[in-house]
């Protein structure tokens, strides 16, 4: 009988994860300090890499998103892979990647085509080539998908139909999971890394850097509060999640949102849109949302402080609601991933990040950012 390819022993669900009433909460975990040390090192490296990428610019952030997508797809493709069937179907795994890169061409072509045209305007040959590809972008993507569909039909093999159609459906689900969130992310990056405003700056749109940062803060704060104070289980899907971690992370995230909005809103690098794929510095009028307004403090409070008025950017009030939304909804991306892993009886999607699991494990909370982006568009 065929067996699903097993992951490394460290990636399988340990026996204690099934204990009732959160039997392995962090507060009761004997190895928690070793685990925390490993996670801290990995987290610092990831945050450092993220900050460096932000500093390098929009194009590098886009490259980072593409790399994350490829690694996520690799982990998810391997989740239902069967070694024996793949041996009997040479080239079938390549078909998955054909659909993946077709979807990538469709998503990135829609959002980056005009910026690519703006980048090559000085070169007549490249301008004509890019113009042609942009004009027929939808047709090219359609025929690439049809080619993959025909490829799939021609690859069908007797006694393998169920496995092949299962892989076909699984591939399309992966494309939805991976590209639904990232398509909005890529669009937002070039419209202003902090805050995407409509051209006339007359309405609020979607965001990129601030919500991504808030999700990281929420995730770290939930871990720390759960680590030191966690005793009350939050949900059975995730035995290590606690109410103490959830509440502590919520308060931390909301406060951080208000403060970060003020800090990030001061940098044109984060607020200005990028019209091409260059990496030069940016200059623009950030708009009224990033210009501070002064609020007079009441007499009793002002008597205890050295200043009488405090400057607050309008964007900070928006950030408070964004922080509240992140605090409430962000954990559900993790719960979804936890339920998904339990269904397949695995601990993590991969083991590429020490102490964290795979790329997909770290991106689970980003799933909820896709839903927020859809609501904001």
PEHULIN-V235102 format. One line per field, one symbol per residue. ss: DSSP state (~ for helix, > for strand, _ for the rest). phi: phi as a letter, one per 30 degrees, with the letter a starting at -180 (. if undefined). Layout:
ss->???
phi->???
This chain:
ss->________~~~>__~~~~_______~~~___~~~~~~~~~~~~~~~~~~~~~~~~~_~~~~~~~~~~~~~~~~~~~~~~___~~~~~~___~~~~~~~~~~~~~~~~~~~~~~~~~~~~____~~~~~~~~~~~~_~~~~~~~~~~~~~~~~~~~_____~~~~~~~~~~~~~~~~~~~~~~~~~~~~~~~___>>>______>>>>_~~~~~~~~~~~~~~~~~~~~~___>>>__>>>>>~~~~~~~~~~~~~~~~~~~~~~___~~~~________________~~~_>>>>>__~~~~______>>>>>~~~~~~~~~~~~~~~~~~~~~~~~~~~~~~__>______>___>_~~~~_~~~~~~~~~~~~~_
phi->.dbdedddedcddddddcddhidceedcddcdddddddddeddddddddddddeddkddddddddddddddddddddddcdcddddddbdiddddeddddddddddddddccdddddddcddcddddddddddddcedddddddddddddeddddebeicedddddddddddddddddcdddddddddedckddaccdedhcadbcbbdedddddddddddddddddcbdbcecaddbeddbddddddddddddddddddddddddcdeccddccbcdbddcbaddjddccdcccdddeddddcbdbcbbdbdeddddddddddddddcedddddedddddddchbdbdabdceicjcddddcdddedddddddddd
